[in-house]
Amino acid sequence: MFKKEEIEDYFRLAIKLAEKGRGYTLSNPLVGCVIVKDKKIIATGYHQKYGGDHAEVVAIKKVKDKNLLKNSILFVTLEPCCHYGKTPPCTDIIIENKFKKVYVGIYDPNPLVYKKGVATLRKKGIEVEVGFLEKEIKRQNEVYFKYIKEKRPFVIIKAATTLDGKIATLDYKSKWITNEQLRKEGNKLRCYCDAILCGINTIIKDDPYLTCRVLKNKKIKKIIIDPNLKIDKKAKVFKENSVIIFYHKKDNKKIKILKDMGVELIRLDLKDNFFDWKEILKELYKRNIASLLIEGGARTISNALKAKIVDKIYLFYAPKIMGKGLSFSEDLSYNLKNLIKLKEFKIHQFKEGFILEGYLKK
């Protein structure tokens, strides 16, 4: 019916559509859909936000004359769901509208859906083919796959640094290492994540808002590592969005003040003067956080790298050399045989600097 090139073109469009939902779908996947009748696109859709209609439903609802849907072809990047969650099963509306065939990019790794959505459609006489642009679609949904399969957030480290790896001067001053363009790119990365994490020293020294300025109506959770509850109730981080603090010291007066402000407090035991990252990620998973951005400071970033819980890293390089200063890897020390290594890295060039994006070798 379709040549391989035609099928892949429809999937490239669906992938492009799916990308529009980045930053808004939380623990749900990024999904795009294209509906074709007589080799003409009659509707498209993508999953726009967590709890909202799935891509297939969005596309189907756009077709005013439902008779057009009979015997039409549906292209969807991820296997249609077949269970009741925030929304009804997508398989129901596909069956109801008598689609002739469904092309599926990849199976959904969620055990509630995996191969069951495809089986449901086939039982109702709808032809289904699976396996198109799988590498691209899986990479687009790397956060979702990690969250579903390993039951923990996908962890990203971000640091703005000089060419010699410094994130701040010896007196802890760090504004501004990179220029406005790179800072905007950094904020965009922040907005694509569900939560941002900083250590208490960064909060005290920089007093950041930790807000999302790039995506409209995007709310990001703020996670603070503060074992001894040193945070000031007037800190700017409390100005917008919800804040979660991991702490250890039992300071009842401070705890009451923070709770009255609406802050969520999670007490953990200390291990080698830091929390167990597995416990942190476990708690964040329970709170529906699928992607976590660790922004600072040096001790927190070093500790996360040492714990081997980091999946991806973004280094924002300014074409500057500082000399003596603080490095984001300040607390790490390895020999040549066991250095931390990156794989599949890319360089994104800008007028005044560049971004290195890569995955951590396990």
C-alpha positions as CSV (number, residue, x, y, z in Angstrom):
1,M,0.0,0.0,0.0
2,F,2.8,2.4,1.0
3,K,6.4,2.4,0.0
4,K,8.9,2.2,2.8
5,E,10.0,5.8,2.1
6,E,6.4,7.1,2.3
7,I,5.8,5.3,5.7
8,E,9.0,6.8,7.1
9,D,8.0,10.2,5.9
10,Y,4.7,10.0,7.8
11,F,6.6,8.8,10.9
12,R,9.1,11.7,10.7
13,L,6.1,14.1,10.7
14,A,4.6,12.2,13.7
15,I,8.0,12.4,15.6
16,K,8.2,16.2,14.8
17,L,4.6,16.6,16.1
18,A,5.4,14.6,19.3
19,E,8.3,16.9,20.1
20,K,5.8,19.7,20.6
21,G,4.7,18.1,23.9
22,R,8.2,18.0,25.4
23,G,8.1,19.5,28.9
24,Y,4.4,19.0,29.4
25,T,3.8,15.3,29.4
26,L,5.5,14.5,32.8
27,S,5.6,10.7,33.2
28,N,3.6,10.2,30.0
29,P,5.4,9.6,26.6
30,L,5.9,12.0,23.7
31,V,3.6,10.7,21.0
32,G,2.7,11.9,17.5
33,C,-0.1,10.7,15.2
34,V,-0.9,11.2,11.5
35,I,-4.2,10.0,9.8
36,V,-4.1,9.3,6.1
37,K,-7.0,8.7,3.6
38,D,-6.4,8.0,0.0
39,K,-2.7,9.0,0.5
40,K,-3.8,12.4,1.8
41,I,-3.2,13.6,5.4
42,I,-6.6,14.4,6.9
43,A,-5.6,15.0,10.5
44,T,-2.6,15.1,12.8
45,G,-2.2,15.1,16.6
46,Y,0.2,14.9,19.5
47,H,0.0,14.3,23.2
48,Q,-0.1,17.8,24.5
49,K,0.0,17.5,28.3
50,Y,-0.1,15.0,31.1
51,G,-3.7,13.9,31.7
52,G,-4.9,15.2,28.4
53,D,-6.0,13.3,25.3
54,H,-3.5,11.0,23.6
55,A,-2.2,11.7,20.2
56,E,-4.6,9.4,18.4
57,V,-7.6,10.9,20.1
58,V,-6.5,14.5,19.3
59,A,-6.1,13.6,15.6
60,I,-9.4,11.8,15.4
61,K,-11.3,14.6,17.1
62,K,-10.0,17.0,14.4
63,V,-11.9,15.1,11.7
64,K,-15.4,16.6,11.6
65,D,-16.8,14.1,9.1
66,K,-16.2,10.8,10.9
67,N,-17.2,8.9,7.8
68,L,-13.8,9.9,6.4
69,L,-12.1,7.8,9.1
70,K,-13.6,4.5,7.9
71,N,-10.9,2.5,6.1
72,S,-8.3,5.3,6.7
73,I,-4.7,4.6,7.9
74,L,-3.3,5.7,11.2
75,F,0.4,6.3,11.9
76,V,1.3,6.6,15.5
77,T,4.8,6.6,17.1
78,L,3.9,4.6,20.2
79,E,1.6,1.6,20.6
80,P,-2.0,2.7,21.3
81,C,-3.0,2.2,24.9
82,C,-5.7,-0.4,25.8
83,H,-6.4,0.4,29.5
84,Y,-8.2,3.0,31.5
85,G,-5.8,5.6,33.0
86,K,-6.2,9.3,33.0
87,T,-8.1,8.8,29.7
88,P,-10.1,5.9,28.1
89,P,-8.2,3.4,25.9
90,C,-7.1,4.7,22.5
91,T,-7.8,1.3,21.0
92,D,-11.5,1.8,21.6
93,I,-11.8,5.0,19.5
94,I,-9.7,3.4,16.7
95,I,-11.9,0.4,16.6
96,E,-15.1,2.5,16.8
97,N,-14.0,4.5,13.8
98,K,-13.2,1.4,11.7
99,F,-9.7,2.2,10.7
100,K,-8.3,-0.1,8.0
101,K,-4.7,-0.2,9.2
102,V,-2.5,1.1,12.0
103,Y,1.3,1.6,11.6
104,V,3.0,1.7,15.0
105,G,6.5,3.0,15.5
106,I,7.4,1.0,18.6
107,Y,5.7,-1.0,21.3
108,D,4.9,0.8,24.6
109,P,7.2,-0.6,27.4
110,N,4.5,-0.1,30.0
111,P,3.4,-3.7,31.1
112,L,-0.2,-2.5,31.0
113,V,0.1,-1.9,27.2
114,Y,3.1,-3.8,25.9
115,K,1.9,-5.8,22.8
116,K,-1.6,-5.7,24.3
117,G,-2.7,-2.6,22.4
118,V,-1.7,-4.2,19.1
119,A,-3.3,-7.5,19.9
120,T,-6.6,-5.7,20.8
121,L,-6.7,-4.0,17.4
122,R,-5.8,-7.2,15.5
123,K,-8.6,-9.1,17.3
124,K,-11.1,-6.6,15.8
125,G,-9.8,-7.1,12.3
126,I,-7.6,-4.1,12.0
127,E,-4.3,-4.7,10.3
128,V,-1.3,-3.6,12.3
129,E,2.4,-3.2,11.5
130,V,5.0,-2.4,14.1
131,G,8.6,-1.3,13.9
132,F,9.4,2.0,12.1
133,L,12.1,4.6,13.0
134,E,12.5,2.7,16.3
135,K,15.8,4.2,17.2
136,E,14.6,7.8,16.8
137,I,11.3,7.2,18.6
138,K,13.0,5.4,21.5
139,R,15.6,8.2,21.8
140,Q,12.8,10.8,21.8
141,N,11.2,8.9,24.7
142,E,14.4,8.0,26.7
143,V,12.9,9.6,29.8
144,Y,9.7,7.6,29.5
145,F,11.6,4.3,28.9
146,K,13.8,4.9,32.0
147,Y,10.8,5.8,34.2
148,I,8.7,2.8,33.1
149,K,11.4,0.2,33.0
150,E,13.6,1.2,36.0
151,K,11.0,3.0,38.1
152,R,13.2,6.1,38.6
153,P,13.6,9.5,37.0
154,F,16.0,10.0,34.0
155,V,18.8,12.1,35.5
156,I,20.5,14.9,33.7
157,I,23.4,17.1,34.9
158,K,23.8,20.6,33.6
159,A,26.8,22.9,34.2
160,A,27.9,26.3,32.8
161,T,31.7,26.2,32.6
162,T,34.8,27.9,31.3
163,L,37.0,26.0,28.8
164,D,39.1,24.9,31.8
165,G,36.1,23.4,33.6
166,K,35.4,26.1,36.2
167,I,31.9,26.9,37.3
168,A,32.8,29.7,39.8
169,T,35.6,31.7,41.2
170,L,37.3,30.7,44.4
171,D,35.0,33.2,46.3
172,Y,32.0,31.3,44.7
173,K,31.0,34.0,42.3
174,S,29.5,32.5,39.1
175,K,27.3,35.1,37.4
176,W,27.6,35.1,34.4
177,I,30.0,32.6,32.9
178,T,28.0,32.0,29.7
179,N,26.3,34.7,27.6
180,E,22.6,35.3,27.3
181,Q,22.0,33.0,24.4
182,L,23.5,30.0,26.2
183,R,21.6,30.9,29.3
184,K,18.4,30.8,27.3
185,E,19.3,27.4,26.0
186,G,20.0,26.3,29.6
187,N,16.6,27.5,30.7
188,K,15.0,25.6,27.8
189,L,16.7,22.4,29.1
190,R,15.4,23.1,32.6
191,C,11.8,23.6,31.2
192,Y,11.9,20.3,29.5
193,C,12.4,18.5,32.8
194,D,9.9,17.8,35.5
195,A,12.1,18.9,38.4
196,I,15.3,20.7,39.1
197,L,17.7,19.8,42.0
198,C,20.3,22.0,43.8
199,G,22.3,21.7,46.9
200,I,21.7,24.1,49.8
201,N,25.1,25.9,49.2
202,T,23.9,27.0,45.7
203,I,20.7,28.3,47.2
204,I,22.5,30.2,49.9
205,K,25.2,31.7,47.7
206,D,23.2,32.4,44.5
207,D,19.7,32.7,45.9
208,P,18.2,31.6,42.5
209,Y,14.5,31.5,41.6
210,L,14.9,28.2,39.7
211,T,12.0,29.0,37.4
212,C,11.1,28.1,33.8
213,R,11.1,31.2,31.6
214,V,11.0,29.7,28.1
215,L,7.9,27.4,28.0
216,K,4.5,28.9,28.6
217,N,2.6,27.8,31.7
218,K,5.3,25.3,32.5
219,K,5.6,24.5,36.2
220,I,8.7,22.8,37.5
221,K,9.2,21.2,40.9
222,K,12.2,22.5,42.8
223,I,14.2,19.9,44.8
224,I,16.7,21.1,47.4
225,I,19.3,19.0,49.2
226,D,19.5,20.6,52.7
227,P,20.5,18.1,55.4
228,N,20.6,20.6,58.2
229,L,17.7,22.8,57.1
230,K,19.9,25.9,56.6
231,I,17.5,27.4,54.0
232,D,16.1,30.9,54.7
233,K,12.3,31.2,54.5
234,K,12.9,34.4,52.4
235,A,14.9,32.5,49.7
236,K,13.7,33.3,46.2
237,V,13.3,29.6,45.4
238,F,10.0,29.8,47.3
239,K,8.5,32.5,45.1
240,E,7.0,30.2,42.4
241,N,6.0,26.5,42.1
242,S,6.3,23.7,44.6
243,V,9.4,23.0,46.6
244,I,10.6,19.7,48.0
245,I,13.4,19.6,50.6
246,F,15.4,16.5,51.5
247,Y,16.6,17.0,55.1
248,H,18.0,15.0,58.0
249,K,18.3,17.3,61.1
250,K,15.2,17.4,63.2
251,D,14.5,21.1,63.7
252,N,10.9,21.2,64.7
253,K,10.6,25.0,64.6
254,K,12.1,25.2,61.1
255,I,10.0,22.3,59.9
256,K,6.8,23.9,61.1
257,I,7.7,27.2,59.3
258,L,8.5,25.4,56.0
259,K,5.4,23.2,56.2
260,D,3.2,26.3,56.8
261,M,4.7,27.7,53.6
262,G,3.6,24.7,51.7
263,V,7.0,23.1,51.4
264,E,7.1,19.3,51.2
265,L,9.8,17.9,53.5
266,I,11.3,14.4,53.2
267,R,13.6,13.2,55.9
268,L,16.4,10.7,54.9
269,D,19.3,9.3,56.8
270,L,22.8,10.5,55.9
271,K,25.4,8.2,54.3
272,D,29.0,9.6,54.2
273,N,27.7,13.1,54.9
274,F,25.3,12.9,52.0
275,F,22.0,11.2,51.2
276,D,21.6,7.9,49.3
277,W,20.8,8.9,45.7
278,K,18.7,5.8,45.3
279,E,16.5,6.9,48.1
280,I,16.1,10.4,46.6
281,L,15.2,9.0,43.2
282,K,12.8,6.5,44.8
283,E,10.9,9.4,46.5
284,L,10.8,11.4,43.3
285,Y,9.5,8.5,41.3
286,K,6.6,8.2,43.8
287,R,5.8,11.8,43.1
288,N,5.5,11.3,39.3
289,I,8.8,12.9,38.4
290,A,10.2,11.3,35.3
291,S,13.1,13.6,34.5
292,L,15.4,15.3,37.0
293,L,17.9,18.1,36.2
294,I,20.8,18.5,38.6
295,E,22.1,22.1,38.3
296,G,24.4,22.6,41.2
297,G,26.6,22.9,43.0
298,A,29.9,21.3,42.7
299,R,29.5,18.9,45.6
300,T,26.0,17.8,44.5
301,I,27.1,17.2,40.9
302,S,30.2,15.4,42.0
303,N,28.3,13.2,44.4
304,A,25.7,12.3,41.7
305,L,28.5,11.3,39.2
306,K,30.2,9.3,41.9
307,A,26.9,7.5,42.7
308,K,26.6,6.6,39.0
309,I,23.0,7.7,38.8
310,V,23.5,10.2,36.0
311,D,22.1,9.3,32.5
312,K,23.0,12.4,30.5
313,I,25.2,15.5,30.8
314,Y,25.1,19.0,29.3
315,L,28.1,21.2,29.6
316,F,27.6,24.8,28.5
317,Y,31.1,26.1,27.6
318,A,32.0,29.8,27.4
319,P,35.2,30.6,25.4
320,K,37.0,31.8,28.6
321,I,39.7,30.6,30.8
322,M,39.6,31.2,34.6
323,G,42.6,29.5,36.0
324,K,42.1,28.9,39.7
325,G,38.4,28.3,40.5
326,L,35.8,25.8,41.4
327,S,35.1,22.8,39.1
328,F,31.8,21.0,38.8
329,S,33.8,17.8,39.4
330,E,35.6,19.3,42.4
331,D,35.1,16.3,44.7
332,L,36.0,13.6,42.2
333,S,39.3,11.9,41.8
334,Y,40.0,9.0,39.5
335,N,43.0,7.4,37.8
336,L,43.4,6.9,34.1
337,K,41.8,3.4,34.2
338,N,38.5,4.4,35.7
339,L,37.7,7.9,34.4
340,I,34.1,8.8,33.8
341,K,33.5,8.5,30.1
342,L,30.8,9.9,27.8
343,K,29.4,8.2,24.7
344,E,27.2,9.3,21.8
345,F,28.2,12.9,22.5
346,K,27.4,15.9,20.3
347,I,28.7,19.5,20.1
348,H,26.1,22.3,19.5
349,Q,28.0,25.4,18.3
350,F,26.9,28.9,19.1
351,K,28.3,32.4,18.4
352,E,29.9,32.7,21.8
353,G,30.3,29.2,23.1
354,F,29.1,25.6,22.6
355,I,27.2,22.9,24.4
356,L,28.5,19.4,24.8
357,E,25.7,16.8,25.1
358,G,26.5,13.2,25.9
359,Y,25.5,10.1,27.7
360,L,27.3,8.5,30.6
361,K,28.9,5.2,30.0
362,K,27.8,2.7,32.7
